[in-house]
Amino acid sequence: MLTSKKKAKVIKDAGIHEKDTGSPEVQIAILSKRIDELTSHLKKNLKDKHSRRGLLQMVADRRTHLKYLEGSSKKRYNAIVKKLALKK
């Protein structure tokens, strides 16, 4: 589970300015952190189908944010993909 301290650190690292919580970069970073944590949970709990469905929804949501960012600003898109080590 993504605690408020972990989430604040992710926002601080990915945010454009101090109080940035809604930019695509922050949303992508938060989703990536949640995806990583849920992936490790699913490795231990193979039969947890409900969490697997949530994971797929988060991956689709992150893909949507990435597609939006790629269309609006290729420079910012490349920066966040490199920063989070995501595949293109």
C-alpha positions in Angstrom: 0.0 0.0 0.0 1.2 3.5 -0.9 1.5 5.4 2.4 1.2 9.2 2.6 4.9 9.6 3.2 5.8 7.5 0.2 3.3 9.3 -1.9 4.7 12.7 -0.8 8.2 11.6 -1.7 7.0 10.5 -5.2 5.2 13.8 -5.7 8.2 15.8 -4.6 10.5 13.9 -7.0 8.2 14.1 -10.0 6.4 17.4 -9.5 7.1 20.5 -11.6 6.7 22.8 -8.6 6.2 22.5 -4.9 2.5 21.9 -4.7 2.1 20.0 -8.0 -0.2 17.0 -7.6 -2.2 17.0 -10.8 0.4 17.2 -13.6 0.7 14.1 -15.9 4.2 13.5 -14.6 3.0 13.2 -11.0 0.1 11.1 -11.9 2.3 8.7 -13.9 4.9 8.5 -11.1 2.2 7.7 -8.5 0.6 5.1 -10.7 4.0 3.6 -11.4 4.8 3.3 -7.7 1.4 1.7 -7.0 1.9 -0.7 -9.9 5.3 -1.8 -8.5 3.8 -2.4 -5.1 0.8 -4.3 -6.4 3.0 -6.4 -8.6 5.1 -7.5 -5.7 1.9 -8.3 -3.8 0.6 -10.4 -6.7 3.8 -12.4 -6.9 3.1 -13.6 -3.3 -0.7 -14.0 -3.8 -1.2 -15.7 -7.1 -4.9 -16.2 -6.7 -5.8 -12.6 -5.9 -7.9 -12.0 -9.0 -9.5 -8.8 -7.8 -6.2 -7.1 -7.2 -5.0 -8.3 -10.6 -8.0 -6.5 -12.2 -7.1 -3.3 -10.4 -3.5 -3.7 -11.6 -4.7 -3.9 -15.2 -6.8 -0.8 -14.7 -3.9 1.1 -13.3 -1.6 0.1 -16.2 -4.3 1.2 -18.7 -4.7 4.5 -16.8 -0.9 5.1 -16.8 -0.7 4.3 -20.5 -3.5 6.9 -21.1 -1.5 9.5 -19.2 1.6 8.7 -21.1 -0.1 8.9 -24.4 -1.6 12.3 -23.5 1.9 13.6 -22.4 3.5 12.3 -25.5 1.0 14.2 -27.7 1.3 17.4 -25.7 5.0 17.6 -24.9 7.5 15.1 -26.3 10.3 16.6 -24.2 8.4 16.1 -20.9 7.3 12.6 -22.0 10.9 11.5 -22.7 12.0 13.0 -19.4 9.5 11.1 -17.3 10.0 7.8 -19.2 13.8 8.1 -18.6 13.3 9.1 -15.0 11.0 6.2 -14.1 12.8 3.7 -16.4 9.7 2.9 -18.4 9.8 1.2 -21.7 8.5 3.1 -24.7 
